[in-house]
Each structure stands twice: as C-alpha cells, then as structure tokens.
Amino acid sequence: FTVQPNDQQRLVDLLIEATEKVTSQQEGFISAKIHKSLDGTRVVDYAQWKSKNAYNKMLKNPRAIIYMNDMLSIANLDGGLYEVIFGEMMSK
C-alpha cells in the first residue's frame, strides 16, 4: 500500500486487526507479516495462502471487504500475487 505518513500507523492497525479477526480465520491461510517503510509512505502485507483459490475466497468474505474498504479510504493498493520460489531461515 502507499499511504500518507500521518495515516501509516492507522493502516498498520487496520491490517493487524483484519488479520487477527478475519484473515487468519479463513481456510487456507498460512501466515502474514506486516512491514512499514521508515519514510512512512508504504505498508507491505505479506500474506501466504495454501492456494490462489483460498486467497480469492477470503477476498469475497463480507467482513474482509469492510476492512479493505476502510484501508482503501486512507491508502492506495499497489499489490500483486506471487509464487514462492525460494526461502531460507536464518540459523542460530
């Protein structure tokens, strides 16, 4: 998302609330990570789903639509769907 700096934290709060109350309860949800840029103009919601179908089903959930409308009232969506090709965890 792109957002005005004074709305960045509100967007982060909406994403966290939506994830906790709606998204994470949906079938096919794996995980979500929310990042905010240091300059205050961007927020990234990195969510993983078992399938594109599961993600699309969540988008049709009436509760998710309410949250998305709230988010889009303060930010512009600049997202896309990606396939995970590689991942590595840092070892201790």
Steps between C-alpha positions, in 0.01 A plus 500: 500500500605860452383734771551848640741488795234623743279200402768231504443380857122498452546277195733270695243479780222414251713230339584345836136508612376354170762226515420407858120516470432386142790397278671256733167323559455420130561156355832487317669781695864424586658817638525878475777752558437873499783742424505879505749719318726726701390804299134439593369469143462125452361195677553144381269219604680179407242222537543138403213279393477130415352589162388789282145367538518532881623859466224587253239347730621721786465808277129423465445477877267788602705573812822515297334736252413742782863510613627541145264791440627666820860447387434636152346814651847600626741315268552384142541133431810413301509126536540181307494125530830313509620143513760410763807365319756495780508558872765465762492543877791646690668241720607581855 
